[in-house]
Amino acid sequence: MRIMQYLLLHPPANAGASGGHIYNAHMLDEARQCGFALDAWAIDETTTDARLAGTLSARRFRRVLWDSLLMRRIDHVAPLCPLADHRLLVHYLPSQNPLLDAERRKAAQRQEDQAIRCVRSLLTTGYRLADHLRSRYPGKAVFVCEPGVDGSFRQAPDAVRPAGPRNHVHLVTVANLLPAKGYLELFGILRRLAHLPWRWHIVGDETVDVAYADQLRQAAAASGLSERMLLHGVLTHNALAALLRSADAFAFPSLYEAYGMAVAEAAALGLPIVTSRVGDCERLVRNGVNGWVVEAGDWRAFERGLIALLADAAARRRMRNAGPLRRPRSWKAAFCDFRMAFEKSSARRAAES
């Protein structure tokens, strides 16, 4: 019997080192290792809708999974290859960005509605986003495939404690430098806490929004705090894990997420965390146990959580000793859910035929 092929359509890797790209790479790698028939095609602006539809039809791909970064193209392509079973991998919904004005939010929602109308099922990385999708699109099957944590981050608590006393509290934030990640707001808090001995390490792509990254640098320079803010750019898994192992605390001020992979990695290493209540961060951080979770955009509450970590070494040790709330899952386990979502959706379609 001929094996039905699966295809993942995704943006090129040079489109940015986002959590979605990391997720896709892990799924493709796990598929190769276990012999699952998952192909991939990186779609850029040079790939026309006609060429895309023609290739999908000619190669008779029956199960096509679209990365949500390509959402705007689905309603143009899907009708041209009706035999394909189109699904959508929702890394995030643009309309949930709280920085959008009303007009741009409505435009984003229209685009999402048009795309999701053309797909049979939805696969997403977070339970909170899955609940939103089920409520908004009650006729669609929604599957959850929570990300894994790379082996570099899965360490025993004793192996990650910084050794010896330090003069500064090393705070890490991991996210591309974008307005919705809350960097300027967090810097405003740290500026008010300049009397505390913090060092802020920033890991993320500085080229996605150059103007915003420059604004952050200028704010630091104007405050005379540039030497206390270290921008590392994009790091490999091993380099990031090493930085986190040597850190004292983790701050995640993002305004919206589908999941929160960076928080999962920090939690796996036992770092005390202060985070916004976005994505699935509440499943990774419990108030007063291994960190603090505050409402997104509540900067006063975020500041209180940050003070609790920066000013109290005993609290940091207690939270570090608490370790992660649950055992970090592997990418192999994540792929099992990913594969099951494909197979369940296919079985559902066969039953409907």
Residue pairs with C-beta under 8 A, 6 or more apart in sequence:
3 37
4 37
4 62
4 63
4 346
5 37
5 39
5 59
5 60
5 61
5 62
5 63
6 36
6 37
6 38
6 39
6 61
6 63
6 64
6 65
6 342
7 38
7 39
7 40
7 41
7 56
7 61
7 63
7 64
7 65
8 24
8 27
8 28
8 38
8 39
8 40
8 41
8 65
8 67
8 89
9 40
9 41
9 43
9 52
9 64
9 65
9 66
9 67
9 70
10 21
10 24
10 40
10 41
10 42
10 43
10 67
10 69
10 70
11 21
11 42
11 43
11 44
11 67
11 69
11 70
12 42
12 43
12 44
13 21
13 25
13 42
15 21
15 44
15 69
16 176
16 205
16 208
17 176
17 204
17 205
17 234
18 91
18 176
18 205
19 91
19 147
19 259
19 261
19 262
20 67
20 68
20 69
20 91
20 92
22 261
23 91
23 125
23 147
23 261
24 40
24 67
24 89
26 147
26 148
26 331
26 334
26 335
27 38
27 334
27 335
27 338
28 38
28 40
29 331
30 36
30 331
30 332
30 334
30 335
30 338
31 37
31 38
31 335
31 339
32 38
34 335
36 335
36 339
39 61
41 55
43 52
43 70
43 73
49 73
49 76
49 77
49 80
50 80
52 73
52 77
53 77
53 80
53 81
56 64
56 77
56 81
56 84
57 80
57 81
57 83
57 84
60 83
61 84
62 83
62 84
62 85
63 84
63 85
63 87
63 342
63 345
63 346
64 84
64 85
64 86
64 87
65 87
65 88
65 89
65 123
65 342
66 73
66 74
66 86
66 87
66 88
66 89
66 115
66 119
67 89
67 91
68 88
68 89
68 90
68 91
68 92
68 93
69 91
71 88
71 94
71 111
71 112
71 115
72 111
72 115
74 86
74 88
74 114
74 115
74 118
74 119
75 114
75 115
75 117
75 118
78 84
78 86
78 118
78 119
79 118
85 120
85 345
85 346
85 349
86 118
86 119
86 120
87 119
87 120
87 121
87 122
87 123
87 342
87 345
88 115
88 116
88 119
88 121
88 122
88 123
89 123
89 124
90 122
90 123
90 124
90 125
90 129
90 133
90 258
91 124
91 125
91 258
92 129
92 256
92 257
92 258
93 108
93 112
93 129
93 132
93 258
94 100
94 108
94 111
94 112
95 105
95 108
95 109
95 112
96 132
96 256
97 105
97 108
97 180
97 255
97 256
98 180
98 255
98 256
98 296
98 297
99 179
99 180
99 255
100 108
116 122
116 137
116 140
119 140
120 140
120 141
120 345
120 349
121 140
121 141
121 142
121 143
121 341
121 345
121 348
122 133
122 137
122 140
122 141
122 142
122 143
123 142
123 143
123 144
123 145
123 338
123 341
124 130
124 133
124 142
124 143
124 144
124 145
124 258
125 144
125 145
125 146
125 147
125 258
125 259
126 144
126 146
126 257
126 258
126 259
126 260
126 279
126 280
127 144
127 146
127 280
127 283
128 279
128 280
129 258
129 259
129 279
130 142
130 143
130 144
133 140
133 142
134 140
134 142
141 344
141 345
141 348
143 337
143 340
143 341
143 344
143 345
144 337
145 334
145 337
145 338
145 341
146 259
146 280
146 329
146 334
146 337
147 259
147 261
147 264
147 331
147 334
148 328
148 329
148 330
148 331
148 332
148 333
148 334
148 335
149 264
149 265
149 268
149 328
149 329
149 330
149 331
150 237
150 241
150 265
150 331
151 330
152 237
152 238
152 240
152 241
153 237
153 241
153 244
153 265
153 268
153 269
153 328
154 268
154 328
154 330
155 241
155 245
155 268
155 269
155 270
157 270
157 320
157 321
157 323
159 245
160 244
160 245
160 269
160 270
160 271
160 320
161 270
161 320
162 170
162 245
162 246
162 247
162 248
166 248
167 197
168 197
168 198
168 199
169 196
169 197
169 198
169 199
169 248
169 249
169 309
169 310
169 316
170 198
170 199
170 201
170 246
170 247
170 248
170 249
171 190
171 198
171 199
171 200
171 201
171 247
171 248
171 249
171 250
171 251
171 306
171 309
171 310
172 200
172 201
172 202
172 203
172 243
172 244
172 247
172 249
172 250
172 251
172 266
172 271
173 183
173 186
173 200
173 201
173 202
173 203
173 204
173 250
173 251
173 252
173 253
174 203
174 204
174 240
174 250
174 252
174 262
174 265
174 266
175 181
175 183
175 203
175 204
175 252
175 254
175 262
176 204
176 205
176 208
177 183
177 202
177 204
177 205
177 206
177 208
177 209
177 212
177 213
177 216
178 208
178 209
178 212
179 209
179 212
180 254
180 255
180 256
181 204
181 253
181 254
181 255
182 253
182 254
182 255
182 276
183 202
183 212
183 216
183 253
184 212
184 215
184 216
184 219
185 253
185 299
185 302
186 251
186 253
186 302
187 200
187 216
187 219
187 220
187 229
188 299
189 299
189 302
189 303
189 306
190 198
190 200
190 225
190 228
190 306
191 219
191 223
191 225
192 303
193 303
193 306
193 307
193 310
194 223
194 225
194 228
196 307
196 310
196 311
197 310
198 228
198 310
199 228
199 230
200 228
200 229
200 230
200 251
201 230
201 232
201 243
201 247
202 229
202 230
202 231
202 232
203 232
203 233
203 234
203 235
203 240
203 243
204 233
204 234
205 233
205 234
206 213
206 231
206 233
207 213
216 229
217 226
217 231
220 226
220 228
220 229
232 243
235 243
240 265
241 265
241 269
244 250
244 265
244 266
244 269
244 271
245 269
247 271
248 271
248 272
248 309
248 316
249 271
249 272
249 273
249 274
249 309
249 310
249 316
250 263
250 266
250 271
250 272
250 273
250 274
250 275
250 291
251 273
251 274
251 275
251 306
252 260
252 262
252 263
252 266
252 273
252 274
252 275
252 276
252 281
253 275
253 276
253 302
254 260
254 275
254 276
254 278
254 296
255 276
255 278
255 296
255 297
256 278
256 279
256 296
257 278
257 279
257 281
258 279
259 279
259 280
260 275
260 278
260 279
260 280
260 281
260 284
263 273
263 275
263 279
263 281
263 284
263 285
264 284
264 328
266 273
267 273
267 284
267 285
267 290
267 291
267 324
267 325
267 328
268 324
268 328
270 290
270 320
270 321
270 322
270 323
270 324
271 320
272 290
272 291
272 309
272 315
272 316
272 319
272 320
273 284
273 285
273 290
273 291
273 292
274 291
274 292
274 294
274 302
274 305
274 306
274 308
274 309
275 281
275 285
275 291
275 292
275 293
275 294
276 293
276 294
276 295
276 296
276 297
276 302
277 293
277 294
277 295
277 296
278 296
281 293
282 293
283 325
283 326
284 324
284 325
285 291
285 292
285 293
285 325
286 293
286 325
287 293
289 319
289 322
289 325
290 319
290 322
290 323
290 324
290 325
291 305
291 309
291 319
292 304
292 305
292 308
292 309
294 301
294 302
294 304
294 305
295 301
308 315
309 315
309 316
309 319
